Amino acid sequence: MTLKACKKEEKMDREFQKKFKFEGSITVLTQMMVDPAATEKRGGAKNLPLRPGEILDVIQFTNQEQILCRNSQRRYGYVPRAVMLPL
């Protein structure tokens, strides 16, 4: 990875921590898949856009309805638990 790419990732991580008031280091707890039968959803203010069958990194289990996740483009957001399947 180049120095420029590392700095860009660090900046994105800092913005994530500020936006979601996340303290501590960002660690991936597990990976989960978006239900292939789910309809494609566009993201909102803090919601992650979803594509059926997409693999997401779980950062935090926030509550009974949502999970804080990161997609392959290193974008962060909340995802409904109802559309997530364990790998």
Order of alpha helices (4+ residues) and beta strands (2+ residues): alpha-beta-beta-beta-beta-beta
